[in-house]
Amino acid sequence: MATAALGVGLLLQGAPAAVAQPVPGEAAAAAPEAAAESGRSSYVEGIVVSRVTLYVRARATTSSQVLGSLEPSERVRLSCQAKGSSVEGNNIWYRLHGEPGWVSARFVHNYTPVRWC
């Protein structure tokens, strides 16, 4: 059986793959649900680029309560971004994924775009 499947795979190797055609109405309804589901659990990786300890804040402001800290070069998971108080000319803050708190985007480099909260 495996030999037959391998033979069919070799025969079809150069043939173009068939393109699936969406069923009207069906794909449109499923797409937003899939996007919403992936958005809930997705995160972007980043790295702390400050030279000193970076404070994790309760809100996206420098006057907010300190919840913890991150060390230089520490990797972080970012859920989303929002505007907050300006830090050295940058008013974007990142919400940490899987734990409470916000960090200033001025001191975190993200590898891919972070969605808005």
N, C-alpha and C positions, 0 to 999 in steps of 0.2 A: 504494500500500500504506500509506504514511504517512497519507494522507488518510482511509482507511478506519479505521485505528487511532485517529486523532484523533476521528472521528465516534463510534466505539464508546465512547471515553473520555468524550465529552460526554454521551452517552445514559445512561451508568452513573454519572455524577457524583453524582446525588442518591440513588442506590440504596445501601442499607447493604452494607457489605463482609461477605463470608461469613466465619464464624469457623471456623478449622481445629480439628478435633476430634483430640485426642491418641490414639494407638494404645496400648491398655493394655500396660504393661510397657516399651514402647519409649521413651517420653518420660522415664519415671522413671530409666532407665539412662543416658540421655544428659545429663540435667540436672546430676548431680554432676560429671561429667567436664568439662562446659563451665564450671561454677563454679570448679573446681579450676584449670583452665587460665587463666581470667581472673585468678584470685587470684595466680598465679605471676608474671605480668608486670605486674600493676597497681601503681600507686603513687598517692599523694595529694600534691598540691602544697602547699607551705607557704612561709612567709616568716620570715626571722630578725627578731625584734623586740627583740633586745638593743641596748643603746646602745654596746656595745664588741664587740670580736672575740669570737666564740663558738667554743670549742674542740670539735673532733670527737674523741670518745674511742673507744678500742678496745672497751670494754664500757660498760654502762649504769651507770657509777659515776664520781664526781668524782675518785677516786684512780687511775683507769685511765690508761694511756698515751695521750698526745695524738698523734693521727694527722694532724691538720690543723686548719684553722680556716675559719670562715665570717664574712663581714662583715655588719654591720647592713643590713637591707633586701634581703639576697641571697635569691633564690628557691631552694628546695630540693625534692627529691623524697623522699618518705617511704614506706618499704615497710611497716613495721608498728610497733607500740608494745609496750613491756614495762615492768614495774616495775623500778626501780633505786634508786640512792641519792637521797635527797630534796634538791632544790634549791629553796630558799626556799618550803618547804612542798609542793612538787610532786614526786612520786616517779615520774612517767611519763617515759620516754625514747623517742625515735623512732630507728629504724634507717634509715639513709640507703639509698636505692634506687640500685643500680648501682655502688656503691663501698662500701668497708668503713667502718664507724664508726657511732657513736651520738651524738645531741645531746639535751640536756635539753629536754623539752616546755615548760618554764617560759619559754624564750626563742625558741620557734618557734610561730607561729600556723598551724594547718592550716585549709584552706578547707572540707574535708569530713572526715567521720570516718575515722580510721586504724584498720585492723584490728589485732587482737592477734596477736603472733608465736606 
